[in-house]
Amino acid sequence: MASPSSAALRRAIIVLVSAISAAPLAVPRIAHSQRSSSAERQPVLVELFTSEGCSDCPPADALLAKLDQQQFVPGAEAIVLSEHVTYWNHLGWSDPFSFDAIDSRQQNYAQQFGLDSVYTPQMVVDGAAQFVGSDVTKLDRAVARAAAAPKPALAIGDAHRAPDGSLVFGVRAATGTEATLVAALAENATRSEVARGENAGRTLHHVAVVRVLHDFGPGAADGRQLELAAPGSLSAEKDGEPLRLVVFLVHRPSGRVIAVAQQVLGR
């Protein structure tokens, strides 16, 4: 039979062991809380209109890449697109990533925001705010404001490359909507050695460079099979980089982005 002092010691040991055993259980709860916070980030579309022929654009390109990599705006999942315009091409350097559909999209924004003309670098957040693309303060505020507004869920399903190289996928919105569905296929990362123009002699780096942009019109986010014709040669794929499929719903009367989703595609 144990003495009173032995019994007390045994009880103390049991209490201490129980406390130590219980301590690790708190770690998963904390981690789960962090994961939940990350999962609750609101997707926000950030578009940068840029050009390799514009000497003011590299700082904006770098800021877009930083936002993409660091996701520094609390509560926001920034889905970024680098959109290269053509109107700098006649000034010494033809931007290999520029095409006319990007010009048209920026022109629509100029009308929407009541601007006298288009310009680079220009950032547009969720189709609701525009500003000079290198202005980190305005970027932070605009993304935070956009993240505070709830969006319906938008899902990409069964995205894959067809034998002919085109991209086949489906998109479904959480609720029925007649908003226009726009899809962009973007190279994950690119670089250029610029030989002429304002950036002559510089090596420029870009992220999420749009190579295909297509407006599927209203009602396309119903899960049906959609197709994007991809360029035959994509430099990012040659470098082993994945592609990004970005889809978003645009409320045509206002031009605002009401839902956005992204899927990274392997080679």
Number of C-alpha atoms within 10 A of each C-alpha: 5 8 8 9 9 11 12 12 12 13 12 12 12 12 12 12 11 11 11 11 10 10 9 10 10 9 10 10 11 11 11 11 12 11 11 11 12 14 11 11 16 22 23 30 26 23 24 28 25 28 29 33 26 19 14 18 23 23 14 24 23 17 18 27 20 13 19 18 11 9 14 14 17 14 21 21 23 27 22 24 27 26 28 27 26 20 18 20 17 11 12 14 19 19 21 13 18 22 18 11 16 21 18 12 14 21 16 14 20 16 12 15 14 9 11 8 9 16 17 22 24 20 26 21 23 28 22 17 19 20 17 19 26 22 15 15 8 16 24 14 13 21 26 19 17 23 22 13 10 11 16 14 15 21 18 19 15 10 18 16 18 13 7 9 14 15 18 16 19 18 22 17 20 13 10 11 16 14 22 20 23 20 23 21 27 26 25 22 19 18 12 14 13 18 14 15 18 17 21 15 11 14 13 16 15 21 22 26 24 26 20 20 21 15 15 16 15 17 17 22 29 15 15 12 14 15 17 20 16 17 11 8 9 15 13 19 16 10 10 11 17 17 22 22 24 23 26 25 30 23 18 13 8 10 18 18 23 23 25 27 20 20 15 15 16 12 12
